Amino acid sequence: MTDPQDGRQEAPLVAQAADPEDRAVEAALRPKNLDDFVGQKRVRRQLSLVLEASRLRGRSADHVLLSGPPGLGKTTLAMIIAAEMNAPLRISSGPAIQHAGDLAAILSSLTDGEVLFLDEIHRMSRPAEEMLYMAMEDFRVDIIVGKGPGATAIPLELPPFTLVGATTRAGLLPGPLRDRFGFTGHLEFYSTDELELVLRRSAMLMDMAVNSAAFAEIAGRSRGTPRIANRLLRRVRDWALVHGSVSIDARAASAALDMYEVDARGLDRLDRSVLTALITKFNGGPVGLSTLAIAVGEEPETVETVAEPYLVREGMLGRTPRGRIATASAWKHLGLVMPPTVAAAMPEDLFSVAPDDLVGTDTTFERWSRPEG
C-alpha cells in the first residue's frame, strides 16, 4: 500500500511477509526447541522422529524440505533443527544464489554436520540447482576451471551436512530436487486455539497482562498466521501503553485493532477496498485483475499476492475464467444485499472453474467474456 503523504510503500499490518523490524522482534519470540513450538503437530511429530533417529545413528539428519504460506514457522523450524542436532546454522536464500559459483562458495565452507538453510529455494538459478543435486546426494561438487575445450572439472569433496529448504511454492521446485529431500513437511494455517497458545507465550515473553478474551479477539483477526498474530499483539501493546491500560481485555484489543483497520475477520483496508470496488463499481464482477487494481489504486501484483489469497480462502472472492467475482459472503460482510440477478449469474462451482493458467492476465478474462459470434 502507498502512503498518500509521501508516496512511500506502506507495509500492511496483516501482510504475511516480515520487514526488518519484525524479524528482530520475531527472533526474540522464536521457540528454541520442538517442545516449545506451537501447532503443526503432524510435521512436528514426524520431524522429531527424523532428528532423534539421526542422533541415535550419530549422523547428520536427512535433508528437509518445508513448504507452506509465509509466516507459519519454516525459518523457526530450520533453527530448531540446528539446535536439536547441536550443529551450527548457515542461512541463505534462493534469490541470493544466482550462479553456481555462489553455491559452490557456500558449500565449500560448510563444516561437518552443519545445517544449511535456503529460504525460497524455488527461486534459485537453474545452474545452482543442478550443482545442488550432486551436493545433496554424494556430498561432492565439480568445480569447472577454464573455458571452452580446455575446461577441467575438479571434484571437491564436501563434509556431510543437512540442507533445509523452505518454499512458499513447492510446485515450482523441479522433481529431481524435490526427490532428494529425505523429509518433506507442509505447514498448514493455524487454528484460533493454536494462535491463542502462540499469543500467550509471546505475551509472557513481553511481560504483558492479557486476559483470555483478548487473546481470542486477536487470534480471530490473525489470518491463521503466527507472524501476523505476534504483529497484532505488539500493536495492541502499543495502544494499551498510550492509553494507560495496565491490563488488556477484549474491549481494548478490539479498539486497538479497529484503529489499525483490521476487522473481526482479519480483513484490512486493502482487502475491504478490493471487495468494495468489486461490488460497488463492477456490481460484483467479473472483472480483470489489472482493472480491479486500478480501481483500488494499487499494483496488480499487490492485489494478487497480498489481498487475494486470504479473500479466496475466506470464500469472499472467486477467481473465474472471466475475472474476479465477489461472493455472497463478501456482500454480507460489507453489509450489502446481493441483487437476485447477480446471485443467479454466480457460477455453481465457483472455486473449481479457475485453474491458475486461466487467470494470469486481463487478456484471458476478455477472451472468455466476449459474447459468442
N, C-alpha and C positions, 0 to 999 in steps of 0.2 A: 504494500500500500504506500501511497505517496503522501508525505506531509504537505498540506497546502501552504504552510508558512514559508517553507524554503525549498520545496521540491525534492527533498531527500526521501529515500525509501524508508518507510516506517515499518518495522517488523510487527506482524500481527501477534497479539498476545497469545493466541491459540495456535500459532504456527508450530509444526512439529520439528522443524529444523532448529538447532541451537545456535545462538550467537555467542561471541567470546565471553561475555559476562555470564551467560547461562552455563557455559562449560565450567567456569571457575567455581560457581556455586554447586553445580552437579557433582563435581569432583569430591567436594566435602560430604555430599549426601549419599554417594555411591556405597552400596554394601560391599564388604571386603571378602565375603565367602558365600558359598551356596546356601548355607543355613539362613543367612540374613536376607537373601534375595527373595523378594515377594512375587508371587504369581508364577506363571509359566511352569506349572507343576510337572507336566509331561516332559518338557525339554530339560527341566532341572533334574528330574529323576534319571533320565537317560544319560545326561551328561555326567552326573555324579558317578554312575556305574563305569563309564568310559575312563574317567580320571582315576577312580580307585583301582581299576584293573591295570592301568598304566603304572601306577605307583607300586603295585604288588610285583609287576614284572621288572621294575627298575628301569623302564624305558620311557622315552618321550611319548606323549599322548598322540593319538591319531590326529590327522588334520581335521579341522572343524569348520563347517560352513553354517553360518547363522543368517537367516533371511527373515524379512518382515518389514512392516512400515517403520518410519523413523520414530525414535523416542521410546521404544519398548524395552531397551536394555541390551542391545547387541554389544556395544562397546564395554558396558559393565561386565557382561559375561566373559568377554575376552580378558579383561583384567583379573577376573576371578579365576579363570583357567590358569593364568600365570601364577597367581598367588597359591592356588591349590597344589600346583606342581612345584612350587618353590623355585620358580625359574624367572629369569629376567624377561621383561616385555619390551619389544620393539614395535612402535606404532608408525604406520604409513597409510597411504590411501591410493586407490586406483588411479585417480586423475594425476597424482604426482609422479606416476611411473609411466612415462611416455616413450621410453626407449628401453631396449633390452639391457643396455649398459647400466641404466638406473637400477634395474632389478638386480643385476649381477653385483653391483657395488654393495647393495643391502645384504644379499645372501652371503657374499664372501666375508662379511664382517660379523656374521652371527656366531654365537658361542654354542657349545654343546648343550642341548636341551632348551635353548631359548625359544620363546613364543613370539612369532611374528604376526602382528595384527594388521590386515589390509582392509580398510574400510572402503565401501563402494567398489568392491573388487571387480564388478562387471564393467567398470569404466577404464580398466587398464588396457593399454595398447595391445594389439594382436601379437607383435614380436615378443613382448614381455610375457604374454600368456603362454606362448609356445615354449619359452625358456623355463617357465614355471612348471610345466608338465614333468620334465626330467628332474627338476629340483625336488618336487614333491615325492616322486616315485623312487628315484635312485639316489637322491641326495648328491647330485652332481650337475654341474652346468658346463657347457662348452663355450669358451671364450674365443671369439674369432679375431685373429691377429692378421692385419694386412687386408688388401682388397684384390679383387679380380682373381686370376688364375693362381696367383701366389699366396692367396689367403690360407691360413692354417688354423685349425680348431685345436685349442689347448684345453683338455679336460681339467676341471677344477673340482676336487672333492669337497663336499660340504659336511659339517657336523650334523648329526640328527637334530631336527628342530620340529616344532609344531606350528603349522600355519593355521591361523584363524581368519577366515574370510567373512566379511559382512556385506550384505547386499539388500537393497530395497526392491530389487527387480531380478529375482532369481531366474526368470525366464530368459534374460539376456545373456546368461552365462552359457558358454559353449559346452556341449555334452562331455567332451574329453576332460575339461577342467572340473566340472561338477562331479564326475565319476571318481575323481582322485581323492575326494574328501572321504575320510573314514566315517564321519558322523555328520549328519545334516539335521539341523533343527530349525523349525519355522516358528517364529514368535507370533502369538495372537494378541489381539486387543484385550485389555484388562476389563474385568467386570467392575461394577461400582464397589462391591465389597472389597475386592483386591486393591483398588485405588485408595480406599479408606485406610487400609493397612499401610500402604506406602506413605500416605499423608501423616498418619500417626507417628511413624518412625521419623519422618522429616521434621515434624513439629517438635518432637522430643529433642532431636539434634540441634534445632534452632531455638530451644528453650521457649516455646510458645504455649500459651494456655488456650486450648481449643476444645470445645465440647463436641459430643458425638454428632449432634445435628449439624454443626458447622462442617465437620468432615464430610458428611453425606451431601451437603449442599455443594461443596467444592468438587467432590468426586463426580457428582452428576453432571457437572459442566466441563469435564476434563477430556472428553472425546475418547475415553478408554485408553489414554496415553499417560504414563507416569511423568514424562518430561513436562507435559502441559499441566498436570496436577501440581507438581512442585512449583512451577512458574506462577500459577494462580495463587498458591499458598503464600508465596512471597509478596504478591500484590495485596493480598488480604492483610498480611502482616504490616505492610506499609500503611494501609488505610487505618488499621487499628492504632498504629503509632501516632499518626497525625491527629486522629480523633480522640486520642487519650483513652482508648479502650484497654482495660487491663486483661480481660479475657474475651475470647471471640466466640460468639454464638451464631446460630443460623441466620439471624436477622442482620448481624454485622457482616457476615460473609456474603449474604445476598446483596446488601447495599454496596459493598466494595466491588463485587463483580458486575453489578448493574452499572456502576460508574465507569468501569472499563468496557462496557458494552458487550459483555459475554452473557447471553441469556440462559434461561433454565435448561435448554437442551444443548448448550455449548456452542451455539452459533455466535459469531462475532459480527462486526459491522460489514465486512466484506461478504460474508455468507448471506446476510439479510439483504444487502444491496443487490446481489445476484438474483435472489428469489424475487425481490420487489420489482426489479427491472423486467424479469422474465414474465411476471404476472401482469404488471400494470402497463408495460409498454408493448408487450407482444402477446397479450391475452393467454399467457401460459405456455406459449411456444407452439410448434417447434421453431427454434432459431439457431443459427450457426454460432460457433464459438467466438469467432472474431467479431461478429455483430454484437453479441452479448457483452464481450469485453469492452467494446467501445461505449456501450450504453452505461456501463458502470465506471468508466474512466480508468480501466486497468489494462495491463498487457494480457494477451490471450494465455500466455504461459502461467501467469499468476492465477487467473481464474481456473485453469485446468489442473494445476498442481497443488494449489493452496485450498481453494474452496470446494471444487467438485468432488474430490474423494470422499469427504465427510458427508456432503449433501446426498451423494448417491448411496452411501452406506446407511444413512438415516432414512432413506426412502423418500426424500423430498425433491430429488431431481433425477430425471431419467435421461439416458443417452440413447437416442434412436438414430436410424439412418438419415432421418430428415433434420435432426438437430436436437437441441436440449429442450426438455419438457418439464414443467413444474407439476408435481403430482398433487393429489388431493390433500396429502399431509402438509405440503408447503402452503397451500391456500389456507388451510386450517390454522397452521402455526402463525401466519401473519394476520389472523383474524378476518379472513376474507371468505366469501362463499363462491365455490366453483360453479359457473353457469352450466346448466344442463347440456348445452351444445358442446362445451369443452369436455365435459365428462364423457359424453357419448363418443367423442373423437379420440379418447385415450386408448392407446394400444392395449389389447387384452393381456399380453405378457410383456410388460414394459421393459424389464431388465434382461430379456433374452434376445431382443431384436437388434442389439447394437454391438456387434463384435468390434474390437478396438480398431481393426483395419478399415472400418467404415466411418469412423468419427474423427479423422485427423484434421480435415480442412473443411472450410465452407464450401469449396467446390464440390466435395462429396455430397454435402447436405443439399446444395442447389440441384445437383443432378437427380437426387432422389425425390426432390419436392416439385420438380417440373410437372405440369399436367401432361397426361399422355396425349400424343398427337400434336 
